[in-house]
């Protein structure tokens, strides 16, 4: 009689695939940091992480990706551990900036890891970007005054959208109900 359930066996298979495919060095460093911060051992941290993600469907196949996709998957793995927040920068493509300039400036001025600067969306007059949630207030204030191409970033936290769609309970003006025509015909016949 085996003590390992089917779901646990799927987890073991999935973990073997991840260990063989992914570069886990930065995540190992994160576990070391968590180990020091929490004053516990890596096995307890791993157990806590499994507890947090216990609803993952282990039966879905892992896909082997090319090098570029692997890096995207790696940043997704890191994002699972770090809560990200959306920010708005007061600079955009009209100001002749690019993603590398933004990343280099944020790394130099705030010390954030370049891998944790994600979802950069440069518009004409502003840029939306995601950074780790726990930015110290003094760093946030400093970033407001940091400049790229002589323009202040003027960083602002963007409130999350409420994904509720408007209902169809609003009516168009001057629109009659469909059965109005039938009512008018019966009124005319009388």
C-alpha positions as CSV (number, residue, x, y, z in Angstrom):
1,X,0.0,0.0,0.0
2,X,1.5,3.3,-1.1
3,X,1.3,6.4,1.2
4,X,1.7,8.7,-1.8
5,X,-1.6,9.8,-3.4
6,X,-2.1,10.3,-7.1
7,X,-2.1,14.1,-6.6
8,X,1.2,13.8,-4.6
9,X,2.7,11.7,-7.4
10,X,1.7,14.3,-10.0
11,X,3.3,17.0,-7.8
12,X,6.5,14.9,-7.6
13,X,6.6,14.6,-11.4
14,X,5.9,18.3,-11.9
15,X,8.7,19.2,-9.4
16,X,11.2,16.9,-11.2
17,X,10.3,18.6,-14.5
18,X,10.8,22.1,-13.0
19,X,14.1,21.1,-11.4
20,X,15.4,19.7,-14.7
21,X,14.1,22.6,-16.9
22,X,14.2,25.9,-15.0
23,X,17.0,28.0,-13.6
24,X,16.1,28.2,-10.0
25,X,19.1,30.1,-8.7
26,X,17.3,33.4,-7.9
27,X,14.5,31.5,-6.2
28,X,17.0,29.6,-4.1
29,X,18.4,33.0,-3.0
30,X,14.9,34.1,-2.1
31,X,14.4,31.0,0.0
32,X,17.7,31.8,1.8
33,X,16.5,35.4,2.5
34,X,13.2,34.0,3.7
35,X,15.1,31.5,5.9
36,X,17.0,34.3,7.5
37,X,14.0,36.7,7.8
38,X,11.7,34.1,9.3
39,X,14.3,32.3,11.4
40,X,13.2,28.9,10.2
41,X,14.5,26.1,8.0
42,X,14.0,25.8,4.2
43,X,11.8,22.7,4.6
44,X,9.3,24.6,6.7
45,X,9.4,27.4,4.1
46,X,8.8,24.9,1.3
47,X,5.9,23.4,3.2
48,X,4.4,26.8,3.8
49,X,4.7,27.6,0.1
50,X,3.1,24.3,-0.9
51,X,0.3,25.2,1.6
52,X,-0.2,28.6,-0.1
53,X,-0.4,27.0,-3.6
54,X,-2.1,23.8,-2.7
55,X,-5.0,24.5,-5.2
56,X,-2.6,24.3,-8.2
57,X,-3.7,21.7,-10.8
58,X,-0.7,19.4,-10.9
59,X,-2.2,17.3,-13.7
60,X,-1.7,20.0,-16.3
61,X,1.4,19.3,-18.3
62,X,4.5,21.5,-18.0
63,X,5.7,22.8,-21.4
64,X,9.3,23.1,-22.3
65,X,9.9,26.6,-23.7
66,X,12.6,28.3,-25.6
67,X,15.1,30.4,-23.7
68,X,13.0,33.6,-24.0
69,X,9.9,31.9,-22.8
70,X,11.8,30.3,-19.9
71,X,12.8,33.8,-18.7
72,X,9.2,34.8,-18.9
73,X,8.1,31.7,-16.9
74,X,10.9,32.5,-14.4
75,X,9.6,36.0,-13.9
76,X,6.1,34.6,-13.5
77,X,7.4,32.2,-10.8
78,X,9.0,35.2,-9.0
79,X,5.8,37.2,-9.3
80,X,3.9,34.4,-7.6
81,X,6.0,35.1,-4.5
82,X,6.0,38.9,-4.7
83,X,2.8,41.0,-4.8
84,X,3.1,43.5,-7.6
85,X,1.5,46.9,-7.7
86,X,0.8,49.1,-10.8
87,X,2.3,52.6,-10.9
88,X,2.0,55.5,-13.4
89,X,5.1,57.4,-14.5
90,X,4.7,60.9,-15.9
91,X,6.9,60.2,-18.9
92,X,6.1,58.4,-22.2
93,X,7.1,57.8,-25.8
94,X,6.7,61.6,-26.6
95,X,9.6,62.1,-24.1
96,X,11.9,59.7,-26.1
97,X,12.2,57.0,-23.4
98,X,12.4,53.3,-23.7
99,X,12.0,50.3,-21.3
100,X,15.7,49.9,-20.7
101,X,16.1,53.6,-19.6
102,X,13.1,53.1,-17.2
103,X,14.5,49.9,-15.8
104,X,18.0,51.2,-15.4
105,X,16.8,54.3,-13.7
106,X,14.5,52.4,-11.3
107,X,17.3,49.9,-10.4
108,X,19.8,52.7,-9.8
109,X,17.4,55.0,-7.8
110,X,15.4,52.5,-5.8
111,X,17.5,49.3,-5.7
112,X,14.6,47.2,-7.0
113,X,15.7,44.0,-8.8
114,X,15.5,44.5,-12.6
115,X,13.6,41.2,-12.9
116,X,10.9,42.6,-10.6
117,X,10.1,45.5,-12.9
118,X,7.4,44.1,-15.1
119,X,4.5,44.9,-17.5
120,X,6.0,48.2,-18.8
121,X,3.4,49.8,-21.0
122,X,4.7,53.0,-22.5
123,X,2.0,55.4,-23.8
124,X,2.5,58.8,-25.5
125,X,2.6,60.9,-22.3
126,X,2.8,58.4,-19.5
127,X,4.0,54.9,-18.7
128,X,2.3,52.1,-16.6
129,X,4.6,49.7,-14.8
130,X,4.4,47.1,-12.1
131,X,6.8,47.0,-9.2
132,X,6.9,45.0,-5.9
133,X,4.3,46.1,-3.4
134,X,6.4,46.8,-0.3
135,X,8.2,49.9,-1.6
136,X,9.4,52.0,1.4
137,X,7.7,55.4,1.6
138,X,11.1,57.3,1.4
139,X,12.0,55.5,-1.8
140,X,8.6,56.2,-3.3
141,X,9.0,60.0,-2.4
142,X,12.5,59.9,-3.9
143,X,11.2,58.4,-7.2
144,X,8.7,61.3,-7.6
145,X,11.6,63.7,-8.1
146,X,13.9,61.4,-10.2
147,X,14.3,62.6,-13.7
148,X,14.8,60.9,-17.1
149,X,15.6,63.2,-20.0
150,X,15.0,66.2,-17.7
151,X,11.5,65.1,-16.9
152,X,10.4,64.0,-13.4
153,X,9.0,60.5,-13.1
154,X,6.2,61.8,-10.7
155,X,5.4,58.2,-9.8
156,X,1.8,57.5,-8.6
157,X,0.3,54.3,-7.4
158,X,-2.6,53.3,-9.7
159,X,-5.7,52.0,-7.9
160,X,-6.8,48.5,-9.1
161,X,-9.7,48.4,-11.4
162,X,-13.0,47.1,-10.3
163,X,-13.7,44.5,-13.0
164,X,-17.4,44.8,-12.7
165,X,-18.9,45.4,-16.1
166,X,-21.8,47.8,-16.5
167,X,-25.1,45.9,-16.7
168,X,-27.5,46.2,-19.6
169,X,-30.1,48.0,-17.4
170,X,-29.5,51.4,-19.0
171,X,-31.9,52.3,-21.8
172,X,-31.3,54.1,-25.1
173,X,-33.2,57.4,-25.5
174,X,-36.1,57.4,-28.0
175,X,-36.2,53.7,-28.3
176,X,-39.5,52.0,-28.1
177,X,-40.2,48.5,-26.8
178,X,-40.6,45.9,-29.5
179,X,-44.3,45.3,-28.8
180,X,-45.2,49.0,-29.2
181,X,-45.8,48.5,-32.9
182,X,-48.3,45.7,-32.3
183,X,-50.1,47.9,-29.7
184,X,-50.3,50.8,-32.2
185,X,-51.7,48.5,-34.9
186,X,-54.4,47.1,-32.6
187,X,-55.3,50.7,-31.5
188,X,-55.6,51.8,-35.1
189,X,-57.9,48.9,-36.0
190,X,-60.4,49.8,-33.3
